[in-house]
Amino acid sequence: MRAHAGTATVTLQVVDHGPGVPRDRWGEMFQPFQRLDDRSLQGNGLGLAIARGFTHAMGGTLRPSVTPGGGLAMTLTLPIAPRP
């Protein structure tokens, strides 16, 4: 938990060590129905678009970054609601 500009936040990072995604394609992966170079028959490419939409609606951020040693990390940061 961190305080950011007067607001406490919680951060969750999901890390993988797969092939990663080139930085110049990070914007693309959040577009609806985008699966980049995925060849599997599962999914329709809405997951990251929905995740980012919900995150923004809650006042947070969802950002990609490079995993040290290879892969992709996604960092979700959300504000913590004040206690009543």
Number of C-alpha atoms within 10 A of each C-alpha: 12 13 11 10 7 7 12 14 16 14 14 12 13 11 16 14 13 11 9 14 18 11 12 7 10 14 10 14 18 20 17 14 15 16 18 13 7 10 7 7 6 7 10 10 17 15 17 17 17 14 15 18 16 14 17 14 10 13 12 18 18 20 13 18 17 17 16 11 8 13 16 20 19 16 14 18 21 19 19 16 9 7 4 3
